[in-house]
Amino acid sequence: MDFKEATENLCAGVSHEELAAALGVSVATIRQARLRPDARAHRSPPANWQRAVIELAQRRMREYRHLIDSVRQL
């Protein structure tokens, strides 16, 4: 693993597309739910959004643990 690969992994986040797929909704639904509550296009968050956020965060933690181990071995 080189510097570029390590920093790309470090800086990668969860995209709207990934979150939408985990929730089984459209990207537009995610974007609308993230708007300010007083925005005209605001929508309520999808059902069970907490479960999806937890699962995605846990996956990200595993990826960070792997990144840490990989960089330590250099």
Sequence and secondary structure as in RCSB ss.txt:
>XXXX:A:sequence
MDFKEATENLCAGVSHEELAAALGVSVATIRQARLRPDARAHRSPPANWQRAVIELAQRRMREYRHLIDSVRQL
>XXXX:A:secstr
  HHHHHHHHH    HHHHHHHHTS HHHHHHHTS TTSTT     TTHHHHHHHHHHHHHHHHHHHHHHHHT 
